[in-house]
């Protein structure tokens, strides 16, 4: 590491969050998870990470369309951006199941998706999708075949990128002179506020504040001209980015407000971040102790949602099938697999079996409102949820 990169925490032998096991006896691939901070750019990121091709491939299981919350969010995003920006040509980088890009005309919209199972899905929907990683080669193809883009959109994928310089260089090449590059990414400020240690995982290579992102963009003749904040994924920034030479209408006061909020909290301070991680570690201990106490009392505990975050909680807290009986999930690709390094199986969600469970561990805590509304009868009949955001809590109503 260079002199300006400092270690925040290293989680030892953590499984890949979406690397589910087909059989109970299969051996999980375990890797250290080293979280560091570049004190020059203020970017928090991973060091010595796993190769991207091992993280995002034809066996990738996360499907954004499985959440009603995300379906609504991306439909509203598409409508809002069409109204505000009126783009003639649109590119989505990391299109997953297509729940954003499908709201744009297919003859003027394209996508890039390195996970071939999802690239096939959007190609079958009539959206030209390049089954490749975002790089020089695919950028060349897009410029040759389609020209520069008026809107480039990347939701919850920019944080996956391990070579930001290469990525942004190609964004600059593919973006039209008055085009907008939209990044939606979890707010690192919210990660700190809510002690969301499970947001640290191999797929999430970088953790962005407004300050850190602007520092990185400047090297590539790009700038932030607007920010919106949304509740999805525990708190998400939507950054509006353009070429430095373009002068769109900008609410400077609003940007200063976001800057001040981060500075006042200490979201760009190594020492403050380190102190918040200490709190996260204490929460990890509380989680395990809470579950062990409930199991001693003979309670059944079932995971609700086999999310990447829940895999992290299991691995980081040292949990296994002695703590969690099994997990229920609505994603068919995950059914009957096992969470790596835990011996905990993922079963199809069945509303008829919910009433027999004493406690659900809310693996999908970022969909808390949606889940609580969905399971209101379960709670009325005495069922309980466990969450760890921002600290261990029992939800009984």
C-alpha positions as CSV (number, residue, x, y, z in Angstrom):
1,X,0.0,0.0,0.0
2,X,1.1,3.6,-0.6
3,X,1.8,5.9,2.3
4,X,-1.5,7.6,2.0
5,X,-3.5,4.4,2.2
6,X,-4.3,3.3,5.8
7,X,-6.0,0.2,7.1
8,X,-9.4,0.6,8.9
9,X,-10.2,-3.1,9.5
10,X,-9.5,-6.6,8.1
11,X,-12.2,-9.2,8.3
12,X,-10.5,-12.6,8.2
13,X,-11.7,-15.5,5.9
14,X,-15.0,-14.1,4.7
15,X,-17.0,-15.8,1.9
16,X,-18.1,-14.1,-1.3
17,X,-21.6,-12.8,-0.5
18,X,-23.3,-14.3,-3.6
19,X,-21.1,-17.4,-3.9
20,X,-23.9,-19.8,-2.6
21,X,-23.1,-23.5,-2.2
22,X,-25.1,-26.1,-4.1
23,X,-24.5,-28.8,-1.5
24,X,-24.0,-28.7,2.3
25,X,-20.6,-30.4,2.0
26,X,-19.2,-28.0,-0.6
27,X,-16.3,-26.0,0.6
28,X,-16.7,-22.2,0.6
29,X,-14.1,-20.0,-0.9
30,X,-12.9,-17.7,1.8
31,X,-10.9,-14.5,1.5
32,X,-9.8,-11.7,3.8
33,X,-11.7,-8.5,3.5
34,X,-9.3,-5.6,4.0
35,X,-11.0,-2.2,4.3
36,X,-8.7,0.8,3.8
37,X,-8.9,4.6,3.4
38,X,-7.0,6.7,0.9
39,X,-6.3,9.8,3.1
40,X,-5.6,11.9,0.0
41,X,-8.9,11.3,-2.0
42,X,-10.8,10.4,1.2
43,X,-12.1,7.2,-0.5
44,X,-12.7,4.1,1.6
45,X,-12.2,1.0,-0.5
46,X,-11.0,-2.6,-0.4
47,X,-7.3,-3.6,-0.7
48,X,-6.2,-6.8,-2.5
49,X,-9.7,-7.7,-3.5
50,X,-10.9,-10.8,-5.4
51,X,-10.9,-10.6,-9.2
52,X,-14.1,-9.1,-10.6
53,X,-14.5,-12.1,-13.0
54,X,-14.9,-14.3,-9.9
55,X,-17.6,-12.0,-8.5
56,X,-19.7,-11.2,-11.5
57,X,-20.3,-14.1,-13.9
58,X,-23.0,-16.3,-15.3
59,X,-23.9,-17.7,-11.9
60,X,-24.6,-14.3,-10.3
61,X,-27.8,-14.6,-8.3
62,X,-28.9,-11.1,-7.2
63,X,-32.0,-10.1,-9.1
64,X,-33.2,-6.6,-8.4
65,X,-36.7,-7.3,-9.8
66,X,-37.5,-9.5,-6.8
67,X,-38.1,-6.5,-4.7
68,X,-41.3,-4.4,-5.1
69,X,-39.4,-1.5,-3.5
70,X,-36.7,-1.6,-6.2
71,X,-39.2,-2.0,-9.0
72,X,-41.0,1.1,-7.9
73,X,-37.7,3.0,-7.3
74,X,-36.3,2.3,-10.8
75,X,-39.5,3.0,-12.6
76,X,-39.8,6.3,-10.8
77,X,-36.1,7.0,-11.6
78,X,-36.7,6.4,-15.3
79,X,-39.7,8.6,-15.5
80,X,-38.0,11.4,-13.5
81,X,-34.8,11.3,-15.6
82,X,-36.7,11.2,-18.9
83,X,-38.7,14.3,-17.8
84,X,-35.7,16.2,-16.5
85,X,-33.0,15.3,-19.0
86,X,-35.0,14.2,-22.2
87,X,-32.1,12.0,-23.3
88,X,-32.1,10.8,-27.0
89,X,-29.6,7.9,-26.3
90,X,-29.4,6.0,-23.0
91,X,-26.8,3.5,-21.7
92,X,-27.2,1.5,-18.5
93,X,-24.0,0.0,-17.1
94,X,-24.8,-3.0,-15.0
95,X,-28.4,-3.5,-16.1
96,X,-29.2,-6.7,-14.1
97,X,-32.8,-7.8,-14.8
98,X,-33.5,-4.6,-16.8
99,X,-36.0,-2.9,-14.4
100,X,-34.6,0.5,-15.1
101,X,-33.6,0.4,-18.8
102,X,-36.9,-1.3,-19.9
103,X,-38.7,2.0,-19.3
104,X,-36.8,3.7,-22.2
105,X,-37.4,3.1,-25.9
106,X,-35.5,0.0,-26.9
107,X,-34.4,1.5,-30.3
108,X,-32.4,4.2,-28.5
109,X,-31.3,2.4,-25.3
110,X,-28.5,-0.1,-24.7
111,X,-27.0,-1.9,-21.7
112,X,-23.7,-3.4,-20.5
113,X,-24.0,-6.4,-18.2
114,X,-21.1,-8.8,-17.5
115,X,-23.3,-11.4,-15.9
116,X,-24.3,-13.4,-19.0
117,X,-27.5,-14.9,-17.3
118,X,-28.8,-11.3,-16.9
119,X,-27.4,-10.0,-20.2
120,X,-29.4,-12.7,-22.0
121,X,-32.5,-11.6,-20.1
122,X,-32.4,-8.0,-21.3
123,X,-31.3,-9.0,-24.8
124,X,-34.5,-11.2,-24.9
125,X,-36.4,-8.1,-23.9
126,X,-35.3,-6.4,-27.0
127,X,-32.6,-4.2,-25.4
128,X,-29.2,-4.4,-27.0
129,X,-27.0,-5.7,-24.2
130,X,-23.3,-6.1,-24.3
131,X,-22.3,-9.2,-22.3
132,X,-19.0,-7.7,-21.2
133,X,-17.4,-5.7,-18.4
134,X,-17.2,-1.9,-18.9
135,X,-13.8,-1.3,-20.4
136,X,-12.0,0.2,-23.4
137,X,-13.2,-2.5,-25.8
138,X,-16.9,-2.2,-25.1
139,X,-16.7,1.6,-25.0
140,X,-15.1,1.5,-28.5
141,X,-18.0,-0.7,-29.8
142,X,-20.6,1.6,-28.4
143,X,-19.0,4.7,-29.9
144,X,-18.7,3.0,-33.3
145,X,-22.2,1.4,-33.3
146,X,-24.2,4.0,-31.4
147,X,-22.2,7.2,-30.8
148,X,-22.0,9.2,-27.6
149,X,-24.7,8.8,-25.0
150,X,-26.9,11.6,-23.5
151,X,-27.5,9.6,-20.3
152,X,-25.2,6.9,-18.8
153,X,-26.8,5.3,-15.8
154,X,-25.2,3.1,-13.2
155,X,-27.1,2.0,-10.1
156,X,-25.4,0.0,-7.3
157,X,-22.6,-1.0,-9.7
158,X,-20.1,1.8,-9.7
159,X,-19.2,0.7,-6.2
160,X,-18.2,-2.7,-7.7
161,X,-15.6,-1.2,-10.0
162,X,-12.0,-1.9,-9.0
163,X,-10.3,0.4,-11.5
164,X,-12.1,3.7,-11.2
165,X,-9.6,5.5,-13.4
166,X,-10.3,3.2,-16.3
167,X,-14.0,3.3,-15.7
168,X,-14.3,7.1,-15.6
169,X,-12.0,7.5,-18.6
170,X,-14.4,5.5,-20.6
171,X,-17.4,7.4,-19.2
172,X,-15.8,10.6,-20.4
173,X,-15.3,9.1,-23.8
174,X,-18.8,7.8,-24.2
175,X,-20.7,10.8,-22.7
176,X,-22.0,13.5,-25.0
177,X,-20.8,17.0,-24.5
178,X,-24.0,18.0,-22.5
179,X,-24.8,14.5,-21.3
180,X,-25.3,13.3,-17.7
181,X,-23.7,10.4,-16.0
182,X,-25.9,9.2,-13.1
183,X,-24.4,7.1,-10.3
184,X,-26.6,5.6,-7.6
185,X,-24.6,4.2,-4.8
186,X,-25.0,3.5,-1.0
187,X,-24.1,6.6,1.0
188,X,-21.0,5.9,3.1
189,X,-22.3,8.6,5.5
190,X,-25.4,6.4,6.1
191,X,-23.2,3.3,6.5
192,X,-21.4,5.0,9.4
193,X,-24.6,6.5,10.9
194,X,-26.4,3.1,11.0
195,X,-23.4,1.0,11.9
196,X,-24.0,-1.0,8.7
197,X,-20.9,-3.2,8.9
198,X,-22.6,-5.7,6.5
199,X,-22.2,-3.2,3.7
200,X,-18.5,-4.1,3.6
201,X,-18.2,-7.1,1.2
202,X,-16.1,-8.1,-1.7
203,X,-18.6,-7.0,-4.4
204,X,-18.6,-3.5,-2.9
205,X,-15.1,-2.4,-3.7
206,X,-15.6,1.4,-2.9
207,X,-17.7,3.3,-0.4
208,X,-18.5,6.8,-1.6
209,X,-19.0,10.1,0.1
210,X,-19.7,13.3,-1.9
211,X,-16.2,14.6,-1.1
212,X,-14.4,11.4,-2.1
213,X,-16.3,11.1,-5.4
214,X,-15.7,14.7,-6.4
215,X,-12.0,14.3,-5.7
216,X,-11.8,11.3,-8.0
217,X,-13.9,12.8,-10.8
218,X,-11.7,15.9,-11.0
219,X,-8.9,13.8,-12.6
220,X,-11.2,12.9,-15.4
221,X,-12.7,16.3,-16.4
222,X,-16.0,15.4,-14.7
223,X,-17.9,17.1,-11.9
224,X,-21.0,16.7,-9.8
225,X,-23.7,19.2,-10.5
226,X,-26.6,17.8,-8.4
227,X,-27.3,15.2,-5.6
228,X,-30.5,13.5,-4.6
229,X,-30.8,11.1,-1.6
230,X,-33.1,8.1,-1.4
231,X,-33.9,5.6,1.4
232,X,-33.3,2.4,-0.7
233,X,-30.4,0.2,0.4
234,X,-30.2,1.9,3.8
235,X,-29.5,5.4,2.2
236,X,-28.5,6.0,-1.4
237,X,-27.0,9.0,-3.2
238,X,-28.0,9.7,-6.8
239,X,-25.1,11.8,-8.2
240,X,-25.7,13.9,-11.4
241,X,-22.3,14.2,-13.2
242,X,-21.3,16.0,-16.3
243,X,-18.2,17.1,-18.2
244,X,-16.3,19.9,-16.5
245,X,-16.7,22.0,-19.7
246,X,-20.5,21.9,-19.4
247,X,-22.4,24.4,-17.2
248,X,-25.8,23.0,-16.3
249,X,-28.0,24.7,-13.7
250,X,-26.5,23.9,-10.4
251,X,-27.9,24.4,-6.8
252,X,-24.5,25.3,-5.2
253,X,-26.2,25.8,-1.8
254,X,-27.5,22.3,-1.9
255,X,-24.1,20.8,-2.7
256,X,-22.5,22.8,0.1
257,X,-25.1,21.4,2.5
258,X,-24.2,17.9,1.6
259,X,-20.5,18.7,1.9
260,X,-21.0,20.3,5.4
261,X,-23.1,17.3,6.6
262,X,-20.3,14.9,5.8
263,X,-17.6,17.1,7.3
264,X,-19.5,17.7,10.5
265,X,-20.1,14.0,11.0
266,X,-16.5,13.1,10.1
267,X,-17.4,10.9,7.2
268,X,-14.1,11.8,5.5
269,X,-12.0,11.5,8.7
270,X,-9.9,8.4,9.2
271,X,-10.1,8.7,13.0
272,X,-13.9,9.1,13.1
273,X,-14.4,6.2,10.7
274,X,-12.2,4.0,12.8
275,X,-14.2,4.9,15.9
276,X,-17.5,4.0,14.1
277,X,-16.0,0.6,13.1
278,X,-15.2,-0.1,16.7
279,X,-19.0,0.4,17.5
280,X,-19.8,-2.0,14.6
281,X,-17.6,-4.6,16.1
282,X,-19.4,-4.4,19.4
283,X,-22.7,-4.8,17.6
284,X,-21.4,-8.0,16.0
285,X,-20.7,-9.4,19.4
286,X,-24.2,-8.4,20.5
287,X,-25.8,-10.1,17.6
288,X,-24.2,-13.5,18.4
289,X,-25.0,-13.2,22.1
290,X,-28.6,-12.3,21.4
291,X,-29.1,-15.3,19.1
292,X,-27.4,-17.7,21.5
293,X,-29.6,-16.6,24.3
294,X,-32.8,-17.1,22.3
295,X,-31.6,-20.6,21.1
296,X,-31.0,-21.6,24.7
297,X,-34.6,-20.7,25.4
298,X,-35.6,-23.1,22.6
299,X,-36.7,-20.4,20.1
300,X,-36.8,-21.0,16.4
301,X,-34.9,-18.3,14.4
302,X,-35.2,-18.1,10.6
303,X,-33.5,-15.7,8.3
304,X,-35.8,-13.5,6.2
305,X,-34.1,-12.8,2.9
306,X,-30.9,-14.4,1.7
307,X,-29.3,-11.1,0.9
308,X,-25.6,-10.4,0.4
309,X,-25.8,-8.4,3.6
310,X,-27.1,-11.4,5.5
311,X,-24.3,-13.6,4.2
312,X,-21.9,-11.0,5.6
313,X,-23.6,-10.9,9.0
314,X,-23.4,-14.7,9.2
315,X,-19.7,-14.8,8.3
316,X,-18.6,-11.7,10.2
317,X,-20.4,-12.7,13.4
318,X,-19.4,-16.3,13.2
319,X,-23.0,-17.6,12.9
320,X,-24.1,-21.0,11.6
321,X,-27.0,-23.5,11.7
322,X,-26.8,-23.4,15.5
323,X,-28.0,-19.8,15.4
324,X,-30.2,-19.7,12.3
325,X,-32.4,-22.7,11.4
326,X,-32.7,-21.8,7.7
327,X,-33.4,-18.8,5.5
328,X,-36.5,-18.0,3.4
329,X,-36.1,-16.1,0.1
330,X,-38.3,-15.4,-3.0
331,X,-35.4,-15.7,-5.5
332,X,-35.7,-19.1,-7.4
333,X,-31.9,-19.0,-8.3
334,X,-31.1,-19.2,-4.5
335,X,-33.5,-21.9,-3.5
336,X,-32.0,-25.0,-1.8
337,X,-28.5,-23.6,-1.9
338,X,-26.5,-23.0,1.3
339,X,-25.1,-19.8,2.6
340,X,-21.3,-20.3,2.4
341,X,-19.4,-21.2,5.6
342,X,-22.6,-21.6,7.7
343,X,-24.4,-24.9,6.8
344,X,-27.6,-22.8,6.6
345,X,-30.0,-23.7,3.8
346,X,-32.1,-21.2,1.7
347,X,-35.7,-22.3,1.2
348,X,-38.5,-20.9,-0.9
349,X,-40.7,-18.3,0.9
350,X,-44.0,-19.9,1.9
351,X,-46.5,-17.5,3.6
352,X,-48.3,-20.5,5.2
353,X,-45.3,-21.4,7.2
354,X,-44.5,-18.0,8.6
355,X,-46.9,-18.2,11.5
356,X,-44.9,-21.1,13.1
357,X,-41.7,-19.2,13.4
358,X,-40.7,-17.5,16.7
359,X,-38.2,-15.0,15.3
360,X,-37.2,-13.9,11.9
361,X,-33.7,-12.4,11.5
362,X,-34.2,-9.5,9.0
363,X,-31.5,-10.3,6.5
364,X,-33.2,-7.8,4.1
365,X,-33.1,-4.9,6.6
366,X,-32.9,-2.4,3.8
367,X,-36.5,-3.4,2.9
368,X,-37.7,-3.2,6.5
369,X,-40.8,-1.2,5.8
370,X,-41.8,-3.4,2.9
371,X,-41.3,-6.6,5.0
372,X,-43.1,-5.3,8.1
373,X,-46.1,-4.3,6.0
374,X,-46.1,-7.7,4.3
375,X,-45.9,-9.6,7.5
376,X,-48.3,-7.5,9.6
377,X,-50.4,-10.5,10.5
378,X,-47.3,-12.4,11.7
379,X,-46.4,-9.6,14.0
380,X,-50.0,-9.2,15.3
381,X,-50.1,-12.9,16.2
382,X,-47.0,-12.7,18.3
383,X,-44.2,-13.1,15.8
384,X,-41.0,-11.1,16.1
385,X,-38.2,-9.8,13.9
386,X,-34.6,-9.2,14.9
387,X,-32.5,-6.5,13.2
388,X,-29.0,-5.1,13.9
389,X,-29.5,-1.7,12.3
390,X,-28.4,0.6,13.9
391,X,-28.1,-1.8,16.9
392,X,-29.6,-5.1,17.9
393,X,-33.4,-4.7,18.2
394,X,-36.4,-6.9,18.6
395,X,-39.3,-5.7,16.5
396,X,-42.7,-7.0,17.8
397,X,-45.2,-4.6,16.2
